[in-house]
């Protein structure tokens, strides 16, 4: 939790941007895992955290713009709660710590809403991603679930994104911490990987590293020898000499701020010649993105420039043929790079995507493309100082996709399928770091990470 003035200032700014009406921001409830009292680890709604700061379930924040009043609604602890949980600071006192002097029992919220309706105030709420919150708002506002799903306030959503896009200095400090914990997770994996080890054994070690900092994984860890499967959460592989491990993982601090990195490293400690060659091309792509990621440039432009580096490298290696510009314009390179370059990161690992991926990553000036590969670019709009986003190029040999394109004779003028099939068992690789957009360029968050193949080999050598 930050100083209460941070939350007061955020809510004041939100009032000015939205202008009028009453804003409801619902916090999350606990989600049962197998029965009511056996719940998944609680994750607070990031928008509630951003404006109200309290990391407890079953809270609702309300901002009445015209009357300049702010509330947190919930249920105060009873003696029955304290018997099971121990002594607790009251929600009234917790609310004061974030600058809200009105904590009221949830049952009184109906009166506030009824009064707002009688006064003709517009009630603003965001689109919901949890059914229980949709049901809660449906009951409170007397609306159907369809009305909740389709009647959310576009103005409120746009205002929240406008504010949260630009990270405050206090947030950047926390993102640096999350990135450094993420770094420790990756280095732990590199230092401990060995032939005969199971994927889940390595995952246990690296996720334990997060626990040392009172952090949790920011998403389900990807730790696999089958890097061509983009979101591969299977951890049952047995590592062997010659394998490359693709590790995509991150840490989420107890205050919600997230890190996200991807590294690739050899189980044996040494990249073979094929691996070293394509990994070096991957780092060329990453460094091109580092060079191009500056204020005033769209992230779509950066993505396309990175794709040109990939296409050029693949032509030089015989996997592709033709002119680089034509290859990229046609989208033929996406056989090897079918996803986007990166995404925003903050209180969510894909920051604010609950508010709509296109709302966060695109705007009226930069529209989402429909071309395969480019359509998967989550963040395309112009970069501005204060944005924090990931850079994550990849190179993949996906057998099913290669076979499909070959059977359909797609892009034969650009793709040398005979050469590609020689690498059908290669797998996939990607490399990812977290970046702050500065006034004149960018800064990679966290302490120095190994990037080049020889840096990674040196770390594994020391194990």
C-alpha positions in Angstrom: 0.0 0.0 0.0 1.2 3.5 -0.9 0.8 6.7 1.2 -2.9 7.7 1.3 -2.2 10.8 -0.7 -1.5 8.6 -3.7 -5.0 7.2 -3.6 -6.6 10.5 -2.8 -4.9 12.1 -5.8 -5.9 9.3 -8.1 -9.5 9.5 -7.1 -9.5 13.3 -7.5 -8.1 13.0 -11.0 -10.7 10.3 -11.9 -13.5 12.6 -10.8 -12.2 15.4 -13.0 -11.8 13.2 -16.0 -15.2 11.4 -15.7 -16.9 14.7 -14.8 -20.2 13.7 -13.3 -22.3 10.9 -11.9 -21.5 8.1 -9.4 -18.7 5.6 -9.9 -18.8 2.0 -8.6 -15.6 0.0 -8.5 -16.2 -3.6 -7.3 -13.5 -5.4 -5.5 -13.2 -9.2 -5.9 -14.6 -11.9 -3.7 -12.8 -15.1 -2.8 -13.3 -18.0 -5.4 -14.0 -21.5 -4.0 -11.7 -24.1 -5.3 -13.5 -27.3 -4.3 -16.0 -26.1 -1.7 -17.1 -22.8 -0.3 -14.4 -22.5 2.4 -11.5 -23.9 0.3 -10.6 -21.0 -1.9 -8.0 -20.1 -4.5 -5.4 -17.6 -3.4 -7.2 -14.2 -3.3 -6.4 -11.7 -6.0 -7.9 -8.3 -5.7 -9.3 -6.5 -8.7 -6.5 -4.3 -10.0 -8.7 -1.2 -10.6 -10.0 -1.4 -7.0 -6.4 -1.7 -5.8 -5.3 1.2 -7.9 -8.0 3.6 -6.5 -8.8 2.2 -3.0 -5.6 0.2 -2.1 -7.3 -2.4 0.2 -6.3 -6.0 -0.5 -9.3 -7.7 1.1 -12.3 -9.5 -0.4 -15.9 -8.4 -0.7 -15.3 -4.6 -0.8 -16.9 -2.0 -3.1 -15.6 1.5 -3.7 -18.0 4.3 -4.6 -17.1 7.8 -5.7 -20.0 10.4 -5.9 -18.6 13.0 -8.1 -21.2 15.8 -7.7 -21.3 15.5 -3.9 -17.6 14.9 -3.7 -18.0 11.9 -1.4 -16.1 8.7 -1.3 -17.1 5.4 0.3 -15.9 1.9 0.9 -18.6 -0.6 1.5 -18.1 -4.1 3.1 -18.7 -6.0 6.3 -16.8 -5.1 9.4 -15.2 -8.0 11.3 -17.3 -9.8 13.9 -16.2 -11.8 16.9 -16.8 -15.0 14.8 -14.4 -13.7 12.2 -11.8 -12.9 14.8 -12.1 -16.4 16.4 -10.9 -17.9 13.1 -8.6 -15.1 11.9 -7.2 -13.5 15.0 -7.5 -9.8 15.9 -7.9 -7.6 12.8 -7.6 -3.9 12.2 -11.1 -2.6 11.4 -12.1 -1.7 7.9 -13.0 1.8 9.2 -9.3 2.3 10.2 -8.0 0.6 7.0 -10.2 2.9 4.9 -8.7 5.9 6.6 -5.3 4.7 5.6 -6.3 5.2 1.9 -7.9 8.5 2.6 -11.6 7.3 2.7 -13.4 8.4 5.9 -16.7 6.7 5.1 -16.6 2.9 5.6 -20.2 1.6 5.6 -21.8 -1.8 5.9 -22.6 -3.2 2.5 -26.4 -3.3 3.2 -26.4 0.6 3.2 -25.2 0.8 -0.4 -28.8 0.4 -1.7 -29.8 3.7 -0.1 -26.8 5.5 -1.7 -27.7 4.1 -5.1 -31.4 4.7 -4.8 -30.7 8.4 -3.9 -28.4 8.7 -6.9 -31.1 7.3 -9.2 -33.7 9.7 -7.8 -31.3 12.6 -8.4 -30.8 11.5 -12.0 -27.1 10.8 -11.6 -25.4 8.6 -14.2 -24.0 5.5 -12.5 -20.6 4.4 -14.0 -19.2 0.9 -13.7 -16.6 -1.0 -15.8 -17.0 -4.2 -17.8 -16.8 -7.2 -15.5 -14.7 -10.4 -15.9 -16.0 -12.3 -12.9 -19.6 -13.6 -12.9 -20.0 -13.0 -9.2 -19.3 -9.3 -9.6 -21.7 -9.1 -12.6 -24.4 -10.7 -10.4 -23.6 -8.3 -7.6 -23.9 -5.3 -9.8 -27.1 -6.7 -11.4 -28.7 -7.0 -8.0 -27.5 -3.6 -6.8 -28.5 -1.7 -9.9 -31.7 -3.6 -10.8 -30.3 -4.5 -14.2 -30.1 -7.8 -16.2 -26.8 -9.5 -16.7 -27.0 -8.5 -20.4 -27.4 -4.9 -19.3 -24.4 -5.2 -17.0 -22.3 -6.8 -19.7 -23.3 -4.3 -22.4 -24.2 -1.2 -20.5 -20.9 -0.4 -18.7 -19.5 3.1 -18.9 -17.1 3.5 -21.8 -16.1 6.9 -20.4 -15.1 5.3 -17.1 -13.1 2.6 -18.8 -11.3 5.1 -21.0 -10.6 7.3 -18.0 -9.1 4.5 -16.0 -6.9 3.4 -18.9 -5.8 6.9 -19.5 -4.6 7.2 -15.9 -3.1 3.7 -15.4 -1.3 3.8 -18.7 1.2 6.3 -17.3 3.0 4.7 -14.3 3.8 6.9 -11.3 7.3 6.9 -9.8 6.0 4.9 -6.8 4.7 2.3 -9.3 8.0 2.1 -11.2 9.8 1.3 -8.0 7.4 -1.6 -7.3 7.7 -2.8 -10.9 11.5 -2.8 -10.6 11.2 -5.0 -7.5 8.8 -7.4 -9.3 11.2 -7.6 -12.2 14.2 -8.3 -9.9 12.3 -11.1 -8.2 11.4 -12.4 -11.7 15.1 -12.2 -12.5 16.0 -14.4 -9.5 13.4 -17.0 -10.6 15.1 -17.2 -14.0 18.6 -17.3 -12.7 17.6 -20.0 -10.2 16.3 -22.1 -13.0 19.5 -21.7 -15.1 21.7 -22.6 -12.2 19.7 -25.7 -11.3 18.6 -27.3 -14.5 20.3 -30.7 -15.3 19.7 -33.8 -17.3 17.2 -36.2 -15.8 15.3 -33.5 -13.9 11.5 -33.2 -14.3 10.0 -29.9 -15.4 8.0 -29.7 -12.2 11.1 -30.1 -10.1 12.6 -27.0 -11.7 9.3 -25.1 -11.4 9.2 -25.9 -7.7 12.7 -24.4 -7.2 12.0 -21.2 -9.2 8.6 -20.5 -7.7 10.1 -21.0 -4.3 12.4 -18.1 -5.1 9.3 -15.9 -5.5 8.0 -17.1 -2.1 11.2 -15.9 -0.5 10.1 -12.3 -1.3 6.5 -12.9 -0.3 5.6 -13.0 -3.9 3.6 -15.4 -6.0 3.8 -16.3 -9.8 2.1 -13.5 -11.8 0.7 -16.2 -14.2 0.9 -20.0 -14.7 4.6 -20.7 -15.2 5.6 -22.0 -18.7 8.7 -24.2 -18.3 9.0 -26.6 -21.3 11.2 -28.3 -23.8 8.5 -27.8 -26.4 8.7 -24.1 -26.8 6.8 -24.2 -30.1 3.7 -24.6 -28.0 3.2 -20.9 -27.1 1.3 -21.4 -23.8 2.6 -24.7 -22.7 1.8 -25.3 -19.0 2.8 -29.0 -18.9 5.6 -29.6 -16.5 6.0 -33.4 -16.9 8.9 -33.4 -19.3 12.2 -35.0 -18.3 15.1 -32.8 -19.3 17.9 -34.4 -21.3 21.2 -33.3 -22.9 20.5 -31.4 -26.1 17.2 -29.9 -24.9 16.5 -26.2 -24.7 14.3 -25.1 -21.9 11.9 -22.2 -22.6 11.0 -20.5 -19.3 8.3 -17.8 -19.3 7.4 -16.8 -15.7 7.1 -13.8 -13.5 6.6 -12.6 -9.9 3.6 -10.8 -8.5 4.4 -8.8 -5.4 1.9 -8.8 -2.5 0.9 -5.3 -3.5 -0.1 -6.6 -7.0 2.7 -5.3 -9.2 4.0 -7.9 -11.7 7.1 -9.0 -13.6 7.2 -11.1 -16.7 10.3 -12.5 -18.5 11.1 -15.3 -20.9 14.5 -16.9 -21.2 15.8 -19.9 -23.1 18.7 -22.1 -21.9 20.4 -25.4 -22.7 20.0 -28.3 -20.3 23.6 -29.4 -21.1 25.0 -25.9 -20.4 26.0 -25.4 -24.1 23.9 -24.3 -27.1 24.5 -26.6 -30.1 25.3 -24.9 -33.4 21.7 -24.8 -34.7 20.4 -23.5 -31.4 23.2 -20.9 -31.1 22.5 -19.7 -34.6 18.8 -19.2 -34.3 19.1 -17.9 -30.7 21.5 -15.2 -32.0 18.9 -14.2 -34.6 16.3 -14.0 -31.8 18.6 -11.6 -29.8 19.0 -9.5 -33.0 15.2 -9.2 -33.1 15.2 -8.2 -29.4 17.9 -5.6 -29.8 16.1 -4.1 -32.8 13.0 -3.7 -30.6 15.1 -2.1 -27.9 16.5 0.3 -30.5 13.0 1.2 -31.9 11.0 1.4 -28.7 10.9 5.2 -28.2 8.2 7.8 -27.5 6.2 8.8 -30.5 6.5 5.5 -32.3 3.7 3.0 -32.5 4.4 -0.4 -31.0 2.9 -1.8 -34.3 5.8 -0.1 -36.1 8.3 -1.6 -33.7 6.7 -5.1 -34.2 7.0 -4.8 -38.0 10.7 -3.7 -37.8 11.4 -6.7 -35.7 9.6 -8.9 -38.2 11.9 -7.6 -40.9 15.0 -8.6 -38.9 13.5 -12.1 -38.6 12.7 -12.3 -42.3 16.1 -11.1 -43.3 17.8 -13.6 -41.0 15.6 -16.5 -42.3 16.4 -15.6 -45.9 20.1 -15.6 -45.1 19.7 -19.0 -43.6 17.7 -20.5 -46.4 14.3 -20.8 -44.7 12.8 -18.0 -46.7 13.4 -16.4 -50.1 12.5 -13.1 -51.7 12.5 -9.5 -50.7 12.2 -8.8 -47.0 9.7 -6.0 -47.3 7.4 -8.2 -49.5 7.7 -11.1 -47.1 6.6 -9.1 -44.1 3.9 -7.2 -46.0 2.4 -10.6 -47.1 2.7 -12.0 -43.5 4.7 -15.0 -44.6 7.2 -14.6 -41.7 4.4 -15.3 -39.2 4.9 -19.0 -39.8 7.9 -18.5 -37.5 6.5 -15.7 -35.3 2.7 -16.0 -34.9 2.3 -13.7 -31.9 2.7 -10.1 -31.0 5.8 -8.4 -29.7 4.6 -7.6 -26.2 2.0 -6.1 -23.9 1.5 -3.6 -21.1 2.4 -4.7 -17.6 1.6 -3.2 -14.2 -0.9 -4.3 -11.6 -1.9 -7.1 -14.0 0.7 -9.1 -15.9 -1.2 -8.1 -19.1 -2.1 -4.7 -17.6 -5.8 -3.7 -17.7 -6.7 -6.3 -20.3 -9.8 -7.0 -18.2 -11.0 -3.6 -19.5 -10.6 -4.8 -23.1 -7.5 -5.7 -25.0 -8.3 -3.3 -27.8 -9.2 -0.5 -25.4 -5.7 -0.8 -23.8 -3.6 -1.6 -26.8 -5.2 0.4 -29.6 -6.9 3.7 -30.2 -8.6 5.6 -33.1 -5.2 6.3 -34.6 -3.9 2.7 -34.5 -6.4 0.0 -35.4 -5.9 -3.7 -34.9 -4.9 -5.6 -38.0 -6.6 -8.9 -39.2 -3.5 -10.5 -40.7 -2.3 -13.7 -39.1 0.5 -13.0 -36.6 0.0 -9.2 -36.6 -3.6 -9.6 -35.3 -2.1 -11.2 -32.1 -0.2 -8.0 -31.3 -1.8 -7.0 -28.0 -0.2 -3.5 -27.8 -0.1 -1.5 -31.1 -0.6 2.1 -30.2 1.8 5.0 -29.9 4.3 4.7 -27.1 4.4 7.5 -24.5 6.7 8.3 -21.5 5.5 6.4 -18.5 4.3 3.3 -20.3 5.7 0.0 -19.1 5.5 -2.9 -21.5 7.3 -6.1 -22.4 9.4 -6.8 -25.5 9.1 -10.5 -26.5 10.1 -11.7 -30.0 10.1 -15.4 -30.8 11.1 -17.9 -33.4 9.1 -21.1 -33.7 8.9 -24.3 -35.8 5.3 -25.5 -35.2 4.9 -28.8 -37.0 1.1 -28.6 -37.3 1.2 -25.1 -38.7 4.1 -25.9 -41.1 2.2 -28.9 -42.4 -1.0 -26.9 -42.8 0.6 -24.1 -44.8 2.6 -26.5 -46.9 -0.6 -28.6 -47.8 -2.4 -25.4 -48.7 0.6 -24.2 -50.7 0.7 -20.9 -48.8 3.5 -18.5 -49.5 5.5 -20.9 -51.6 7.2 -17.9 -53.3 8.6 -16.9 -49.9 9.0 -20.2 -47.8 11.5 -22.9 -48.5 9.5 -25.8 -47.0 12.2 -28.4 -47.7 14.6 -26.4 -45.5 12.0 -25.7 -42.9 11.2 -29.4 -42.6 14.8 -30.1 -41.7 14.0 -28.2 -38.5 10.6 -29.6 -37.8 11.8 -31.0 -34.5 13.6 -27.8 -33.4 10.8 -26.4 -31.1 10.7 -22.8 -30.3 12.3 -19.9 -28.4 11.5 -16.4 -27.3 13.2 -13.8 -25.1 11.4 -11.2 -23.0 12.2 -8.2 -20.9 10.2 -5.4 -19.2 10.7 -1.8 -20.3 9.8 1.7 -19.2 9.3 4.3 -21.9 11.3 7.4 -21.0 11.3 10.9 -22.4 14.0 10.0 -24.9 14.0 6.3 -25.3 13.5 3.3 -22.9 15.0 1.7 -19.8 15.0 -2.0 -19.2 13.7 -2.6 -15.7 15.6 -4.6 -13.1 19.2 -5.6 -12.7 21.2 -6.9 -15.7 19.8 -10.0 -17.2 21.9 -12.5 -19.3 20.9 -12.0 -22.9 23.5 -13.4 -25.3 24.1 -17.2 -25.5 27.6 -16.9 -24.0 26.3 -15.0 -21.0 23.7 -17.8 -20.4 26.3 -20.5 -20.8 28.6 -18.8 -18.3 25.8 -18.8 -15.7 25.1 -22.5 -16.2 28.8 -23.3 -16.1 29.0 -21.9 -12.5 26.4 -24.3 -11.1 
